Amino acid sequence: MGYRVAVVGATGNVGREMLAILDEVNFPVAEMHAVASRRSKGVEVAFGDRTVRCEDLEQFDFSRVDVVLMSAGGTVSRAWSEKIGAAGPIVIDNSSAFRMDPDVPLIVPEVNPDAIKDARKKNIIANPNCSTIQLVTALKPLHDAAGIRRAVVATYQSVSGAGKEGMDELWNQTKAVYGLGDTTPKKFPKQIAFNVIPFIGAFRDDGYTDEEAKMWNETHKMLDPSIRLTVTCVRVPVFVGHSEAVTLEFDRPIEPEEARAVLREAPGVLVVDKQEADGYATPVEAAGEFGVYVSRIRKDHTVEHGLSLWVVSDNLRKGAALNAVQIAQLLDEQGVIQPASGYRTLTV
């Protein structure tokens, strides 16, 4: 006995991860529906030891399900999420379409679980940007401990954040460099192989990109609007795993030792911080894992109460699919949704 679940965008990178993680954490699923565009109708995707055939988004009856995990992009979400919510199920949307809607809670369960109380306003819950998720997971316990005044963040974002096309472009360009082939960019504005691109999204009038603006807007909505935050988002030639160099200024003194102790007790955070040549986390170690890894915790001597740290996480897992599944678990635990049996699952 369990829930009737639909994953929209089931053939994409994040959609497949959602299916994998729902099985991995034993979310109580009575029925699983894989939903995608018409061209993917009939395509088989894995759910545990089973295969599920994709159904057509435009023909699917969403009143038949309890929870919808949506990962089909902002355009599809803007066209469908409110219609789906009106049909009864709660939509957990991975796009940016509803993140700043005041009637839509934006949730990282380790950071602001109480926001789940607003889930029924529109029957939509927004999943934050992948880079924001790992940032606020690391910042929340430190903010509670010493009050963050200001944060300066530089991201090192993997190509999987741009979908399969981004991963294919890095792979093909890398082969082309070694084979003296064509490295003309198609998905990214410049060559990504053996390069870094300090531009993700689209430029705004103030010179920042919308990807950078997402990070401070979402952090303000979930954590604290008084935190001053500036961001530079950079695409790097890594397949999976986003990294962030973070410098923080606090209201009161906080030593690295205290910060490590606070972070070790924080949900979802793993501290890997030894002053050794390999005593820190990288995307290679984070890939395939659930946690947000924090390393290189040290004093910033340029401000009165400052720390610098390094934050790494798998952007397809905690940065997208896992967070969405954790929101579904939170809905169950708080009784916002209930299976016919009345059974309750436990967060894993």
Secondary structure, DSSP 4 states (H G I P E B T S, - for coil): --EEEEEETTTSHHHHHHHHHHHHTT--EEEEEEEE-GGGTT-EEEETTEEEEEEETTT--GGG-SEEEE-S-HHHHHHHHHHHHHTSPEEEE-SSTTTT-TTS-B--TTT-GGGGGGTTTTTEEEPPPHHHHHHHHHHHHHHHHH-EEEEEEEEEE-GGGGHHHHHHHHHHHHHHHHTT-----SSSSS--TT--BS--S-B-TTS-BHHHHHHHHHHHHHT-TT-EEEEEEEE-S-SS-EEEEEEEEESS---HHHHHHHHHTSTTEEE---SSTT-S--HHHHTT--SEEEEEEEE-TTSTTEEEEEEEE-TTIIIIIHHHHHHHHHHHHTTSS--TT-------
